[in-house]
Amino acid sequence: MSQSKSETRPYGSWKSPVTAESLVEKSLRLGQVSVDDNKVIWTEGRPSEKGRTALMEWSIDKGLNEVSQPEWDVRTRVHEYGGGAFHFKYGQRFYVDNRDQNLYKILRDGSRQLLTTNHEKQRFADADFDSKRKQVVMVMEDHSESGEASNMLVSVSIDGTSETQVIAVGNDFFSNPRISPEGDQLLFLSWDHPNMPWDGTQLWLGDLDEYGNLTRIERIAGDEDESVFQPQWDPNGDIYYISDHSGWWNIYRYSKGEHTIVLKKEAEFGLPQWVFGMSTYAVTKTGELVASYMDLNGSALIRINLDTGMSEEINTPFSDIDQLCGSGDLIAFIGSSPHQPAAVVSLSLATEEINILRKSSETVLDDDNISCAELLSYESQSGEKTHAWYYAPQNAKYVGPDEEKPPLIVLSHGGPTANSNNAFKLPIQFWTTRGFAVVDVNYSGSTGYGREYRQRLNGNWGIRDVEDCAGAAEYLVHMGQVDSERLIIKGGSAGGYTTLAALAFTNTFRAGASYYGVGDLELLAKDTHKFESRYLDQLVGTYPEEQLTYKDRSPINHVDRLDCPVIFLQGLDDPVVPPNQAEEMVQSLRNLGVPVAYIPFEGESHGFRQASTIIKAIQSEYYFYSKIFKIEASDSLEPIEIFNL
């Protein structure tokens, strides 16, 4: 639409086709994907059903159907973040239910059989079916004793005896137990404090006796400073895995005692293992492998002949590819593009025909209402290149006044090892269609640019990430794209910490929004779950030896320097960042007379899942900005209390 037919209205006040309700109406949170016997299986979180996770299946002959029953919730809480909550193999089907964390076998008639009785003390994830012994091998996290949970590998018979047998113990963490095709060997990963799995993991190969016990074990790859990801077998018994030994997560093959790199490339085939069940490649048949990788431009799909070493890219319309898996000529993944939200996709390797199986959202935007991401590469204060995705305001019906620049929202993602891509995200379009600019920053520590880029944040959390986010805003101001007096930063979890640190330690921003963010690093070091309990050793320093550093980097200790408005949004059942983090910050800012709002949510954990929460959160955030920057909001918004306004 030409500008001559567009109405001129102040930025931030445009009437948008994206409502808060549309973020959750017919909206799904797509998760783990698997392929078994020409069927594609996946999990989908449903905000409209109070965040319940359903288990779906698609096949050529039967089409789409839900495997789970309405009262099932397919989710594990191992490591709190979960993942790997179901496993289908050789016609056997298993899942973990969120309500009791037990493992169930799904029977042919659609009912279920209880396989474990954990009394809510054990949690299970990342299963593999051992057809030779008719048992399931999986990760167990045991909370029976006081103090830190214990993690181990166990097996449980599918005959319903409900007895778990310990296979491997002694490391702080385990993942990816995978039975060999003959059933006589077991692959698995382990790692120990203070490492996170993207810092260093060890890949083990063990022999199994007739009862499924390990009789011999050897480390075949990985170390304290080498991260191994997604080990798996091929039909002939060769082993594949991803390692960042070269500085990039590339795929390797282990055969007859020899390691060879499958394809050397300055790109990331691996991911930070925040959850179980992650997959980026599949050995579809003997001699062929299909993989997704990530580089500066986004994701791509590649087909590799393992015998010749030749490779060719598979053209798809997707700029982000996740959860790739496959068998034979069928592969499946979650794909998204700058114009389309994420969807579960199947692809025939024989014809390269693509089939959309399930969309994450039915909300459709016209192309002239979509803001497409522009890659920014700029030098931040450190002098090193940093990368971000910039979204300009876009709405076919409106333009901003000539003399006005738009407000900017800087997004600081979680992790902090996560990665922001250029795929369509409706929450970003919520802002850009209202006349806000958005920049999604892959600050130092982000995945996608090699191990060195990822390790820039080691010892520098609260410094490099803050500099990079502030640098993105300052770069866009310098380029004349945004209003220097209306710079906003927001983020969740670790991104919430970066948000609060940026507000406290820089003068760049004029407002912020913290979603379940960290305000007190000491409190986080002393009061969080096992998986992340030593994460800060790498990001900040050892505790309590470097207590002064923790105090110095904690925004709660510098609220006197935080003199711009902040809104806090917090789940009251959050075990990762407990609500006292937000509540202490809010009270301190209230006492100092700084404009502040606090929106707590009953029944929400770390990351919001319920439709009512998601709607309330983004509407409250928009209301907050409208009052702080005197924007005439285009929506009819329920007022929230802003102290000291």
C-alpha positions in Angstrom: 0.0 0.0 0.0 1.4 3.4 -0.9 2.1 5.9 1.8 -0.4 8.4 0.2 -3.2 6.1 1.2 -1.9 5.6 4.7 -2.9 7.5 7.8 -0.3 9.5 9.7 -0.4 8.6 13.4 2.2 8.7 16.2 4.4 5.6 16.5 3.2 3.2 19.1 -0.5 4.2 18.6 -1.3 2.4 15.4 -4.3 0.1 15.5 -3.0 -3.4 14.9 -4.4 -6.5 13.3 -2.5 -8.5 16.0 -4.5 -8.6 19.2 -3.2 -10.0 22.5 -5.8 -12.7 22.2 -4.5 -13.7 18.8 -1.2 -14.7 20.4 -2.9 -17.6 22.1 -6.1 -18.2 20.0 -5.6 -21.4 18.0 -1.9 -21.0 19.1 0.3 -24.0 19.9 3.8 -24.3 21.4 5.5 -27.0 19.2 8.1 -29.1 20.9 9.8 -32.5 20.5 9.4 -34.2 17.1 10.0 -37.8 16.2 9.6 -40.2 13.2 8.7 -43.9 13.7 7.4 -46.3 11.1 6.4 -43.6 8.6 4.6 -41.7 11.3 5.5 -38.2 12.5 4.9 -37.6 16.3 5.2 -34.4 18.2 4.2 -32.5 21.3 2.2 -29.3 21.3 1.6 -27.1 24.3 -1.9 -25.5 24.3 -2.3 -22.2 26.1 -6.0 -22.5 25.7 -6.0 -25.7 27.8 -4.1 -24.1 30.7 -0.7 -25.0 29.1 -1.4 -28.7 28.8 1.0 -30.5 26.4 -0.7 -32.9 24.0 0.9 -35.7 22.0 0.0 -35.7 18.2 0.6 -38.2 15.4 0.4 -37.9 11.6 0.6 -40.7 9.0 -0.2 -40.8 5.3 -3.1 -43.3 5.7 -4.7 -41.9 8.9 -3.8 -38.2 8.7 -3.7 -36.2 11.9 -4.9 -37.4 15.3 -4.2 -36.8 19.0 -2.5 -39.8 20.7 -3.0 -38.4 24.2 -6.2 -38.3 26.2 -7.7 -35.0 27.4 -6.5 -35.7 31.0 -2.9 -36.4 30.0 -0.2 -33.8 30.1 2.9 -34.9 28.2 5.7 -33.2 30.0 8.7 -34.1 32.1 10.3 -31.8 34.7 13.8 -33.3 34.8 16.3 -30.4 34.9 13.0 -28.3 35.4 13.1 -27.5 31.7 12.1 -31.1 30.6 12.0 -32.3 27.0 12.2 -35.8 25.8 8.8 -36.6 27.4 7.8 -39.3 24.8 9.4 -42.2 22.9 8.0 -44.3 20.0 10.0 -47.2 18.7 9.3 -50.6 17.2 5.6 -50.1 17.7 6.0 -49.4 21.4 4.9 -46.0 22.7 5.8 -44.3 26.0 5.4 -41.0 27.6 5.9 -39.1 30.9 2.9 -37.3 32.5 3.4 -33.9 34.0 0.9 -34.6 36.8 2.9 -37.3 38.5 6.1 -37.5 36.5 5.6 -41.3 36.0 6.4 -43.2 32.8 3.4 -44.7 31.0 3.1 -47.2 28.2 0.4 -46.2 25.7 -1.6 -49.3 24.7 -3.1 -50.1 21.4 -6.6 -49.2 22.5 -5.5 -45.7 23.4 -5.4 -46.3 27.2 -2.2 -46.3 29.2 -0.3 -48.6 31.6 1.7 -47.3 34.5 5.3 -48.4 34.4 6.8 -46.5 37.4 5.6 -45.5 40.8 7.8 -42.7 41.9 5.7 -41.2 44.7 6.4 -37.8 43.2 10.1 -38.1 44.2 11.6 -39.4 40.9 11.3 -37.8 37.4 12.0 -39.5 34.1 13.1 -38.3 30.6 14.9 -39.1 27.4 13.9 -42.8 27.0 15.0 -45.4 24.5 13.3 -48.8 24.1 15.5 -51.9 24.6 13.6 -54.5 22.4 16.0 -57.3 23.3 15.2 -57.1 27.1 11.7 -55.6 26.8 12.6 -52.6 28.9 13.0 -48.8 28.7 16.3 -47.1 29.4 16.0 -43.5 30.5 17.3 -40.6 32.6 16.0 -40.5 36.2 16.3 -37.5 38.5 15.8 -38.5 42.2 14.5 -36.0 44.7 14.1 -38.5 47.5 16.8 -37.2 49.7 17.2 -33.7 51.0 19.7 -31.4 49.3 20.7 -31.7 45.6 18.8 -34.2 43.5 20.7 -37.3 42.1 20.8 -38.0 38.4 21.3 -41.5 36.9 20.5 -43.8 34.0 17.9 -46.5 34.8 15.9 -49.2 33.1 12.3 -50.3 33.8 10.6 -53.4 32.5 7.5 -52.9 30.4 5.8 -55.9 32.1 4.4 -53.6 34.8 6.6 -54.6 37.8 7.4 -50.9 38.4 10.9 -51.6 39.5 13.7 -49.4 38.3 17.2 -50.8 37.8 20.2 -48.4 38.0 22.5 -48.7 35.0 24.9 -45.7 35.4 25.5 -43.4 38.3 28.3 -41.2 39.6 28.1 -38.2 37.3 26.1 -35.1 38.1 24.1 -35.3 34.8 23.2 -37.9 32.1 21.4 -37.7 28.8 20.9 -39.5 25.5 21.0 -43.2 26.5 20.8 -45.0 23.1 20.7 -48.8 22.7 22.7 -50.2 19.8 20.8 -52.0 16.9 21.9 -55.4 18.3 21.0 -54.5 21.9 24.5 -55.3 23.2 25.9 -51.8 23.7 24.8 -48.4 25.2 25.7 -44.9 24.2 25.2 -42.0 26.6 26.4 -38.5 27.6 27.4 -37.3 31.0 28.8 -34.1 32.5 29.6 -32.7 35.9 29.4 -29.4 37.8 30.3 -26.7 37.1 29.9 -27.5 33.4 26.8 -27.0 31.4 26.3 -29.4 28.5 27.5 -26.8 26.0 30.7 -26.3 28.0 31.8 -29.9 28.1 30.3 -33.4 28.0 31.7 -36.9 27.7 30.4 -39.5 25.3 30.5 -43.1 26.7 30.2 -46.5 25.0 29.4 -49.5 27.2 28.8 -53.2 26.8 25.6 -54.7 28.2 25.0 -58.1 29.7 21.9 -60.2 29.2 20.2 -58.2 32.1 21.0 -54.8 30.7 23.9 -54.1 33.1 27.0 -52.3 32.0 30.0 -54.7 32.0 32.6 -52.4 30.3 32.6 -48.7 29.6 34.9 -46.4 27.7 34.9 -42.7 26.9 35.0 -42.3 23.1 34.6 -38.5 22.7 34.2 -35.3 24.6 35.9 -33.8 27.6 35.6 -31.0 30.1 36.2 -28.4 27.3 34.5 -30.2 24.4 30.8 -30.3 24.0 29.2 -33.4 22.4 25.6 -33.4 21.3 23.1 -36.0 20.0 25.0 -39.3 19.8 23.1 -41.9 17.8 23.6 -45.2 16.0 23.1 -46.0 12.3 21.5 -49.3 11.2 24.9 -50.9 10.8 26.1 -50.1 14.3 28.3 -47.1 13.5 28.1 -44.1 15.8 27.5 -40.5 15.0 27.7 -37.5 17.2 28.2 -33.7 17.1 31.2 -32.1 18.7 32.6 -28.5 18.9 36.2 -29.8 19.0 37.0 -27.7 16.0 35.4 -24.6 17.4 32.1 -25.3 15.6 29.5 -28.0 16.3 30.2 -30.4 13.4 29.0 -34.0 12.8 31.5 -36.9 13.4 31.4 -40.6 12.7 33.0 -43.2 14.9 33.6 -46.6 13.2 36.0 -49.4 14.1 37.8 -47.2 16.6 38.3 -44.3 14.2 36.8 -40.8 14.4 36.2 -38.9 11.1 34.4 -35.6 10.5 31.4 -36.0 8.2 31.4 -32.4 6.9 33.7 -29.7 8.0 31.9 -26.4 8.0 32.0 -23.1 9.9 28.5 -23.5 11.0 26.6 -25.0 14.0 25.0 -28.4 13.6 24.5 -28.6 17.4 22.5 -26.6 19.9 22.8 -25.8 23.6 21.1 -28.8 25.4 18.6 -26.9 27.6 16.1 -29.7 27.2 16.1 -33.4 26.3 15.1 -34.8 23.0 16.8 -32.2 20.8 17.7 -33.3 17.3 19.4 -31.6 14.3 20.2 -34.6 12.1 19.1 -38.1 11.2 20.9 -41.1 9.7 17.9 -41.9 7.5 19.4 -45.1 6.0 22.8 -46.7 5.7 25.1 -44.3 3.8 23.0 -41.2 4.0 22.5 -38.4 6.6 20.2 -35.3 6.6 21.0 -32.4 8.9 20.1 -28.8 9.6 22.7 -26.2 10.5 22.8 -22.6 11.5 25.1 -19.8 10.2 24.9 -16.0 10.1 22.0 -16.1 7.6 19.8 -18.6 9.5 19.1 -22.3 9.2 19.6 -24.6 6.2 19.0 -28.2 5.3 21.7 -30.4 3.9 21.9 -34.0 2.6 25.2 -35.9 3.0 26.3 -39.0 1.2 28.4 -40.8 3.9 30.2 -43.0 1.5 31.4 -40.3 -0.9 31.4 -37.3 1.4 29.4 -35.4 -1.1 26.7 -33.0 0.1 23.9 -31.0 -1.4 21.5 -28.4 0.1 17.8 -29.1 0.1 15.9 -26.0 -0.9 13.1 -25.1 1.5 11.1 -21.9 2.2 12.2 -22.1 5.8 14.8 -19.8 7.5 14.7 -21.6 10.8 14.7 -25.4 11.1 14.5 -27.2 14.4 13.9 -30.7 15.8 15.0 -32.5 12.6 14.5 -36.2 12.7 13.8 -39.0 10.1 13.9 -42.5 8.9 14.1 -43.9 5.4 12.8 -41.4 2.9 10.8 -39.4 5.5 12.1 -36.6 7.6 10.3 -34.1 9.8 11.1 -30.9 11.5 9.7 -27.6 12.8 10.1 -25.0 10.2 9.4 -21.3 10.1 10.2 -18.4 7.7 10.1 -14.6 7.9 6.4 -14.7 6.7 5.1 -17.8 8.3 5.1 -19.0 11.9 6.5 -22.3 13.0 4.9 -25.5 11.7 5.5 -29.2 11.9 6.7 -30.2 8.5 7.3 -33.5 6.7 9.6 -33.8 3.7 10.0 -36.7 1.3 13.6 -37.3 0.4 12.6 -39.2 -2.7 10.6 -36.2 -4.2 11.6 -33.3 -1.8 7.9 -32.6 -1.5 7.0 -30.6 1.6 3.9 -31.2 3.6 2.7 -28.8 6.4 1.3 -31.1 9.2 0.5 -28.6 11.9 0.8 -24.8 12.2 1.7 -23.2 15.5 -0.7 -20.4 14.8 -3.7 -19.9 12.5 -3.3 -16.1 12.7 -2.6 -14.8 9.2 -1.0 -11.4 8.4 -0.9 -9.8 5.0 2.6 -9.4 3.7 2.3 -5.6 3.9 1.7 -5.8 7.6 4.7 -8.1 8.3 8.0 -6.6 9.4 10.8 -8.8 8.1 14.0 -9.0 10.0 17.1 -7.2 8.7 20.5 -8.6 9.8 22.6 -6.1 11.8 26.3 -6.7 12.4 27.9 -3.9 14.5 30.8 -3.3 16.8 29.8 -2.9 20.5 32.0 -1.4 23.2 34.4 -4.4 23.2 35.2 -3.7 19.5 34.1 -7.1 18.4 31.3 -7.8 16.0 27.9 -8.5 17.4 24.8 -9.7 15.5 21.1 -8.8 15.8 17.9 -8.8 13.9 16.1 -5.5 13.3 12.4 -5.1 12.7 11.1 -1.7 11.6 7.6 -0.6 12.4 5.2 -1.9 9.7 1.5 -1.5 9.2 -0.2 -1.0 5.9 -2.7 1.5 7.2 -0.3 3.9 9.0 2.9 5.8 8.8 4.6 7.8 11.5 5.0 11.6 11.4 8.0 12.9 9.4 9.5 14.6 12.5 9.1 11.6 14.8 11.2 8.5 15.2 9.7 5.2 16.6 10.3 3.9 20.1 12.6 0.9 20.1 12.2 -2.4 22.1 15.5 -4.2 22.5 15.0 -8.0 23.1 17.5 -9.8 25.3 16.9 -13.5 24.9 17.1 -16.1 27.6 19.7 -18.7 28.1 21.9 -16.8 27.8 23.1 -19.3 25.2 19.9 -19.1 23.2 19.8 -17.7 19.7 17.4 -15.3 18.0 16.5 -16.0 14.4 14.8 -14.1 11.6 11.7 -16.3 11.5 8.2 -14.9 11.9 7.2 -14.4 15.5 3.7 -13.1 16.3 4.7 -11.4 19.6 7.3 -9.3 17.7 4.6 -8.4 15.1 2.3 -7.4 17.9 4.8 -4.5 18.6 5.8 -3.6 15.0 2.2 -3.3 13.8 1.6 -0.8 16.6 4.5 1.4 15.4 7.3 0.1 17.7 10.7 -0.9 16.3 12.2 -4.1 17.7 15.8 -5.4 17.7 16.4 -9.0 18.7 20.1 -9.2 19.9 22.3 -12.2 19.6 24.7 -10.8 22.2 28.0 -12.4 23.2 27.3 -15.9 24.6 24.6 -16.7 22.0 24.6 -19.9 20.0 25.1 -19.9 16.3 28.5 -18.3 15.8 30.9 -20.9 17.1 32.4 -21.8 20.5 34.5 -18.7 20.7 31.5 -16.4 20.4 29.6 -18.5 22.9 32.5 -18.2 25.4 32.8 -14.4 25.1 30.3 -14.3 28.0 32.4 -16.5 30.4 33.2 -14.3 33.4 31.4 -11.4 31.7 27.7 -11.9 32.3 26.2 -8.5 33.1 29.0 -6.9 31.1 29.3 -8.1 27.5 25.6 -8.9 27.1 24.7 -5.5 28.5 27.2 -3.7 26.2 25.9 -5.6 23.2 22.3 -4.8 23.9 23.1 -1.2 24.5 25.3 -1.2 21.4 22.4 -2.3 19.2 20.2 0.5 20.5 22.9 3.1 20.1 23.7 1.9 16.6 20.1 2.3 15.5 20.0 5.8 17.1 23.2 6.7 15.2 21.6 5.4 11.9 18.6 7.6 12.5 16.2 4.7 12.8 14.8 5.2 16.3 14.0 7.7 19.1 16.9 8.0 21.5 14.5 9.1 24.3 12.2 6.1 23.9 14.6 3.1 24.1 13.2 0.1 26.0 14.8 -3.2 26.9 13.0 -6.4 27.8 13.8 -10.0 28.4 12.9 -13.2 30.3 14.9 -15.3 32.7 18.6 -14.7 31.9 17.4 -12.1 29.4 15.5 -10.5 32.4 18.9 -10.2 34.2 20.5 -8.6 31.2 17.5 -6.2 31.1 17.8 -5.2 34.7 21.6 -5.0 34.5 21.3 -2.7 31.4 18.9 -0.4 33.3 21.2 -0.3 36.3 24.6 -0.1 34.7 24.0 2.0 31.5 22.3 5.3 30.7 21.0 4.0 27.3 17.5 2.9 28.2 14.4 4.8 29.3 12.3 1.8 30.4 12.4 -1.9 30.8 10.3 -5.1 31.2 11.6 -8.0 33.2 9.9 -11.4 32.7 10.9 -13.7 35.6 14.3 -12.0 35.5 17.3 -12.3 37.9 17.9 -9.3 40.2 20.2 -10.9 42.8 23.0 -13.2 41.5 23.9 -14.3 45.0 20.3 -15.4 45.6 20.3 -17.3 42.3 23.6 -19.0 43.2 22.1 -20.1 46.6 18.5 -20.8 45.6 18.0 -22.4 42.2 17.6 -26.0 40.8 20.5 -28.4 40.3 20.8 -28.1 36.5 21.8 -24.4 36.8 23.2 -24.4 40.4 26.8 -24.0 39.1 26.1 -22.2 35.9 27.2 -18.9 37.3 30.7 -20.4 37.9 31.3 -19.9 34.2 29.3 -16.8 33.7 30.4 -14.8 36.8 32.9 -16.7 38.9 32.9 -19.3 41.7 30.7 -18.6 44.7 31.3 -17.7 47.5 35.0 -17.2 46.6 34.0 -14.3 44.3 31.2 -13.0 46.4 32.2 -9.4 45.7 31.8 -9.9 42.0 28.3 -11.3 42.5 27.3 -8.3 44.7 28.8 -5.9 42.2 26.9 -7.4 39.2 23.6 -7.7 41.0 21.0 -5.0 40.0 19.3 -5.4 43.4 22.5 -3.9 45.0 22.4 -0.9 42.6 18.8 0.2 42.5 20.0 3.7 43.3 21.4 3.7 39.7 18.2 2.3 38.2 16.3 5.5 37.7 13.9 4.6 34.9 10.5 2.9 34.9 10.4 -1.0 35.1 7.6 -3.5 34.9 8.1 -6.9 36.5 6.1 -10.0 35.4 6.6 -13.1 37.5 5.2 -16.6 37.9 4.6 -17.4 41.6 5.5 -21.1 41.2 8.9 -20.5 39.5 11.6 -22.8 40.8 14.3 -21.4 38.6 14.0 -17.7 39.5 11.8 -17.6 42.7 9.4 -14.7 43.0 11.4 -13.1 45.9 13.9 -11.9 43.2 11.3 -9.7 41.6 9.5 -8.7 44.8 12.8 -7.4 46.4 13.5 -5.3 43.4 10.0 -3.9 43.2 10.0 -2.9 46.9 13.4 -1.2 46.6 12.3 0.8 43.5 9.0 1.8 45.2 11.0 3.1 48.2 13.2 5.1 45.9 10.3 6.7 44.1 11.0 5.1 40.7 7.9 4.2 38.6 7.4 0.5 38.9 4.7 -2.1 38.2 4.5 -5.7 39.4 2.3 -8.3 37.8 2.4 -11.7 39.6 0.7 -14.8 38.2 -0.7 -17.7 40.2 0.0 -21.2 38.8 2.7 -20.1 36.5 6.3 -21.4 36.5 9.4 -20.4 34.6 7.9 -19.3 31.3 4.3 -18.5 30.9 2.0 -21.2 29.5 -1.6 -20.3 30.2 -3.6 -18.2 27.7 -4.9 -15.8 30.3 -1.4 -15.1 31.6 0.1 -14.5 28.1 -2.7 -12.1 27.2 -2.5 -10.2 30.6 1.3 -9.9 30.4 1.6 -8.3 27.0 -1.4 -6.0 27.5 0.0 -4.9 30.9 3.4 -4.2 29.2 1.7 -2.1 26.4 -0.3 -0.2 29.0 2.9 0.4 31.0 4.7 1.9 27.9 1.7 3.9 26.9 1.7 5.7 30.3 5.4 6.1 30.6 5.9 7.5 27.1 2.4 9.2 26.9 1.4 7.1 23.9 -2.3 6.9 23.0 -2.7 3.2 23.1 -4.7 1.7 20.2 -6.2 -1.0 22.4 -8.7 -0.9 25.1 -6.4 -1.9 28.0 -7.2 -2.9 31.6 -5.3 -0.4 33.8 -2.5 -1.7 36.0 -1.1 -0.1 39.1 2.1 1.8 38.4 3.7 3.0 41.7 5.4 6.4 41.7 4.0 7.4 38.3 
